[in-house]
Amino acid sequence: MPTYTLMRRIRKERGRTLQSLAAECGTTHATIRNYECGLIREGRPSVRAAIEKALGVPIEILLMPEAESAPVREDESAEVATQPVHPYSHEGGKVDAW
């Protein structure tokens, strides 16, 4: 199973297809898919900027891996409840820095 970046989830949340995002960004749907699969980390600055603008999220966030939810241990539950949850993390997940 591939490890996707947050870009895929955010694109889908915004109701965008690979093709529509690619057309707006001046690239191909294969390039967008490769960003989503984590196969492209750098790429062309113009495409990175266009993706960032189209989705309204910094590229550094978009390219973060989408981790699967890990079960919370009993001794962590109080700590997790008091920490802010990053807007693109899974509910209950911990993010060290934004």
N, C-alpha and C positions, 0 to 999 in steps of 0.2 A: 504494500500500500504506500503510495507516494506521500511525502511530507510536504504539505502545502504551506504557503506563506499566508499571512493575514489578508493579503491583497485579494485572494480568491473569495474569502468570506465577505469582505467589505464590498467587493464588486457585486456579489450576489444580493447582499442586503440592500444595495442601491438599485436593484432591478436591472443591472447592466449585463449584456452578453459579451462574450469575448470579442465578437465581431464589431459590436457598437463601440466598445472601448478602444479597440484597435483603430477603427476608422477615425475617431476623434483625436487619437494620439499620433496619427500618421505612421502607423506601423501595421504589422500583420497580426492575425489572431494567434498564430504560432508563437510570436514573440511574447505576447501577453501571457499565453499559457506557460511559456518557459520562465517568465518572471514568477508566476504563481507557483510553479513547481520548485522554485529555488535554484533553477539551472542558470539563471542570469542574476548576478549580484551587482554588477556595475552597469554595463550597457551604455548606450548613447545618452549623454546628458539631456539632449532635447526630448528624448522619449521619456526619460525619468521625470523630467519637469512636467511633461504633458500628462503623465499618469497621475502624478501628485495633484495637479490642478483639476483633472477630471473627477477624481475620487474625493478630493478635499481632505486628504490625509498626508502627512509627511512621508516621503518615500522610505525613510528609515523604519517607520512603523509598518508600512505596507510589506516590507521585505522580511519582517520578523517571522520566524516559524510559528505556525499555529500548533501549539502543544495540546495534546489531549489532556482532558481533565484528570488529575491524579486525585485519588481519595485522600481526604484530610485525616491525619491521625488525631486521636482524641486529645492529646496534649497540645496540638496546634490550633484547635478549633477556636479558642478564646482569642488567640493572637490574630488569626485570620479575620475574625469578626470585627476587630478594631482597626484594621488597616484598610486604607482606601483600595478599591478594586479598579485596576486600569480599565478604561472603557472598551479595550479590545481584548481583554483577557477573558478566559472562561470564568463564569460566576464562581466566586469562592477561591479563585486562583490568587497567588501572591506574585506581585511584581516588585522587584527590588528598586528599580529606578524607572522613571518615566522618561 
